[in-house]
Amino acid sequence: MKKALAETKLSVSFTEHDLRAKVGSDAETDEDAQRQLDHASVQMTRKVYRRKAVTMPVAKGFKIKNRED
């Protein structure tokens, strides 16, 4: 961490635990995350590390309303 803070534009400290969580949450699929984190089951990966919300595209013909409306 000290080396990363000294040699890059990072300004906030982090831990190894943070890096593991980032890898788990940024993987393209649950299976990729499972493989990268070396979990025995994809269920463990989903339960602990898959933190990002899944977003779905808006169906054709529907409009997204602004919260200010």
C-alpha positions in Angstrom: 0.0 0.0 0.0 2.8 2.4 0.9 4.5 1.8 -2.5 1.2 2.3 -4.3 0.5 5.6 -2.5 4.0 6.8 -3.1 4.3 5.9 -6.8 0.7 6.5 -8.1 -2.0 9.2 -7.9 -3.8 7.3 -5.2 -4.6 9.4 -2.1 -6.6 7.1 0.0 -5.2 4.2 1.9 -6.5 0.6 1.4 -6.0 -2.9 2.7 -5.5 -6.3 1.1 -9.1 -7.1 2.1 -10.2 -4.1 0.0 -8.3 -5.3 -3.0 -9.9 -8.8 -2.7 -13.4 -7.2 -2.5 -12.7 -5.0 -5.5 -11.6 -8.1 -7.6 -14.7 -9.9 -6.5 -17.1 -7.1 -7.3 -15.6 -6.0 -10.6 -15.4 -9.4 -12.3 -17.6 -9.7 -15.4 -19.5 -12.8 -14.2 -20.0 -14.7 -10.9 -18.0 -17.5 -12.3 -15.0 -15.3 -13.2 -15.1 -13.9 -9.6 -15.3 -17.4 -8.2 -12.2 -18.5 -10.2 -10.2 -15.3 -9.3 -11.0 -15.6 -5.6 -10.5 -19.4 -5.6 -13.8 -20.2 -4.0 -15.2 -23.7 -4.0 -18.7 -22.6 -4.8 -20.2 -19.7 -6.8 -22.8 -19.3 -4.0 -20.0 -18.2 -1.6 -18.8 -15.7 -4.1 -22.3 -14.3 -4.7 -23.0 -14.0 -1.0 -19.8 -12.2 0.1 -18.3 -10.4 -2.9 -20.8 -9.7 -5.6 -21.8 -6.2 -4.3 -22.7 -4.2 -7.4 -26.3 -3.9 -8.2 -27.4 -5.4 -11.5 -28.8 -2.8 -13.9 -31.1 -3.6 -16.7 -31.7 -1.6 -19.8 -35.0 0.2 -20.1 -37.4 -1.6 -22.4 -38.0 0.0 -25.8 -40.9 2.4 -25.7 -40.6 3.3 -22.1 -39.2 6.6 -20.8 -37.1 7.2 -17.7 -38.7 10.0 -15.6 -36.4 12.4 -13.8 -36.9 12.4 -10.0 -37.6 16.1 -10.2 -40.8 15.6 -12.3 
